[in-house]
């Protein structure tokens, strides 16, 4: 049997939620969770995500922060939201995106992996998808799922430390817009962005999104 994959980003996000009392809710995994490479709507399931679902069947992170918290789609012995949500995306969103993605969670926006950009280990990059616009807006946010957890944990720390949040409980800090320096530390993500590997998905980007992407690629690492 394979040794379980280390997930330092997930561990860090959970630790930050506990330390800052931001609410963390989890449910046990399925008796037979989805395995790496198993097909979901015809696409290979990400190995890092498979390791996540081997630990939890569902999770809600930092829900004490309202819109800044997010949910991991549930997939366990009772509920199959992950599979059902990806079926909906295949039917309703893939054509508009121009490329298939596998969604795994979200808050106001959706987080998904890109199977077409998997590395030699099969690890898939993560994008944020805004489907509230007439044409979906896509932003690359991590080279793999665990790196996404790590970056999000650092965003949560910055948000809670923001003076406005401390005084009023509100903040203007948004993910991923206001964490370009954090994302720029993800060398593989920057590499992929510079090589134009996300360009097909980012075809609907406006000037603001393009400036954001340029800042990630140009931020000191």
C-alpha positions in Angstrom: 0.0 0.0 0.0 1.3 3.5 -0.9 2.4 5.7 2.0 0.0 8.7 2.4 1.1 11.8 0.6 2.3 14.6 2.9 0.0 17.7 2.6 1.8 20.5 4.4 -0.4 23.1 2.8 -3.6 21.5 4.0 -2.1 21.0 7.5 -1.1 24.7 7.5 -4.6 25.9 6.4 -6.2 23.8 9.1 -3.7 25.1 11.7 -4.4 28.7 10.7 -8.2 28.2 11.0 -7.8 26.7 14.5 -5.2 29.2 15.7 -7.3 32.2 14.6 -10.6 30.6 15.7 -12.1 30.9 12.1 -14.1 27.7 12.2 -13.0 24.5 10.6 -15.5 21.8 9.9 -14.6 18.4 8.5 -16.3 15.1 7.8 -14.7 11.6 7.6 -13.7 10.2 4.2 -15.5 7.6 2.3 -14.6 4.0 3.0 -13.3 3.9 -0.6 -12.4 7.4 -1.6 -11.7 8.4 -5.2 -8.2 7.3 -6.2 -5.5 9.1 -8.1 -6.2 8.8 -11.8 -9.7 7.4 -11.5 -12.0 9.0 -14.0 -14.4 11.8 -13.1 -16.5 12.9 -16.1 -13.8 11.3 -18.3 -10.9 13.2 -16.7 -8.2 11.8 -14.4 -8.6 12.7 -10.8 -5.7 14.7 -9.4 -3.3 12.7 -7.1 -3.0 15.5 -4.6 -6.8 15.9 -4.4 -7.1 12.1 -4.0 -4.9 12.3 -0.9 -7.1 15.1 0.5 -10.2 13.0 0.1 -8.4 10.1 1.7 -8.3 12.2 4.8 -11.6 14.1 4.7 -14.9 13.6 2.9 -15.8 17.3 3.2 -14.4 20.4 4.8 -15.3 24.0 5.4 -12.4 26.4 5.9 -12.5 29.7 7.7 -16.3 30.0 7.5 -16.0 32.6 10.3 -14.7 35.0 7.6 -17.9 34.9 5.6 -17.2 35.2 1.9 -13.5 34.6 2.5 -14.2 31.1 3.7 -14.7 28.2 1.3 -16.0 24.7 1.0 -14.4 21.5 -0.2 -17.1 19.6 -2.2 -18.4 16.6 -0.3 -17.6 13.1 -1.4 -18.2 10.3 1.1 -20.4 7.2 1.6 -23.6 9.3 2.0 -23.2 12.3 -0.4 -21.5 12.6 -3.8 -21.5 16.4 -4.4 -18.1 16.4 -6.0 -19.1 14.0 -8.7 -22.5 15.7 -9.2 -21.0 19.1 -9.4 -18.5 18.0 -12.0 -21.3 16.5 -14.1 -23.0 19.9 -14.0 -19.9 21.6 -15.0 -19.3 19.2 -17.9 -22.8 19.9 -19.2 -23.0 23.7 -18.6 -19.5 25.2 -18.3 -16.9 23.3 -20.3 -18.0 24.6 -23.7 -17.8 28.2 -22.5 -14.4 27.7 -20.9 -13.1 26.0 -24.0 -11.2 23.4 -21.9 -12.4 20.8 -19.3 -11.6 21.3 -15.6 -12.4 19.4 -12.5 -14.0 21.5 -9.7 -13.3 20.7 -6.1 -14.7 23.5 -4.1 -15.3 27.2 -3.7 -17.0 30.2 -2.1 -18.2 33.0 -4.3 -16.1 31.6 -7.0 -15.1 28.0 -7.9 -11.7 26.3 -7.6 -10.8 23.6 -10.1 -7.8 21.6 -11.4 -6.6 21.5 -15.0 -5.9 17.9 -16.0 -4.4 19.1 -19.3 -1.5 20.8 -17.5 -0.6 17.9 -15.1 3.1 17.5 -14.5 5.1 14.2 -14.6 3.6 13.1 -11.3 0.1 13.8 -12.5 -0.3 16.9 -10.2 -2.7 19.4 -11.7 -2.6 23.2 -11.4 -5.5 25.1 -9.8 -7.5 27.9 -11.2 -10.3 30.1 -9.8 -13.3 30.5 -12.1 -15.8 33.4 -11.9 -19.0 32.3 -13.6 -20.9 35.4 -12.6 -19.8 37.3 -15.8 -21.4 36.6 -19.2 -18.1 34.9 -20.2 -16.3 33.1 -17.3 -13.1 34.7 -16.0 -10.3 32.3 -15.1 -7.3 33.1 -12.9 -4.4 30.7 -12.2 -3.8 30.4 -8.5 -1.5 27.4 -7.8 0.7 24.8 -9.4 -1.1 22.1 -7.4 -3.9 21.6 -4.8 -1.6 21.6 -1.7 0.2 24.7 -2.9 -3.3 26.3 -3.2 -4.0 25.4 0.4 -0.7 27.0 1.5 -1.3 30.2 -0.4 -4.9 30.5 0.9 -3.7 30.0 4.5 -1.3 33.0 4.0 -4.2 35.1 2.6 -6.3 34.3 5.6 -3.5 35.3 7.9 -3.0 38.6 6.0 -6.8 39.3 6.1 -7.1 38.8 9.8 -4.0 41.0 10.4 -5.4 43.8 8.2 -6.1 46.9 10.4 -9.5 47.5 8.9 -10.5 43.9 9.7 -9.2 44.2 13.3 -11.2 47.4 13.8 -14.4 46.6 11.9 -14.4 43.0 10.9 -14.4 44.0 7.3 -11.6 44.1 4.7 -10.8 45.0 1.1 -8.3 42.2 0.8 -9.4 39.6 -1.8 -8.0 36.3 -3.0 -6.2 36.0 -5.3 -6.1 39.7 -6.2 -4.2 40.9 -3.2 -1.8 38.0 -2.7 0.4 38.4 -5.8 3.6 38.1 -3.8 2.4 34.9 -2.2 1.4 33.4 -5.5 4.7 34.5 -7.1 6.6 32.2 -4.6 5.0 29.2 -6.5 7.7 28.9 -9.1 5.9 26.2 -11.1 2.8 28.4 -11.4 4.9 31.4 -12.6 6.7 29.1 -15.1 3.4 27.9 -16.5 2.0 31.5 -16.7 5.1 32.8 -18.4 4.9 29.9 -20.9 1.3 30.9 -21.8 -0.1 27.6 -20.6 -3.2 29.2 -19.1 -3.8 31.6 -22.1 -6.6 29.5 -23.6 -8.6 29.6 -20.3 -7.8 33.2 -19.7 -9.2 34.3 -23.1 -11.9 36.4 -21.5 -9.5 38.3 -19.2 -10.0 42.1 -19.0 -7.2 44.6 -18.5 -7.4 44.4 -14.7 -6.9 40.6 -14.8 -4.0 40.9 -17.3 -2.3 43.5 -15.0 -2.8 41.1 -12.1 -1.2 38.2 -14.0 1.7 40.4 -15.0 2.2 41.3 -11.4 2.3 37.7 -10.3 4.9 36.9 -13.0 6.9 40.0 -12.1 6.8 39.8 -8.3 10.0 39.0 -6.6 10.2 35.4 -5.3 
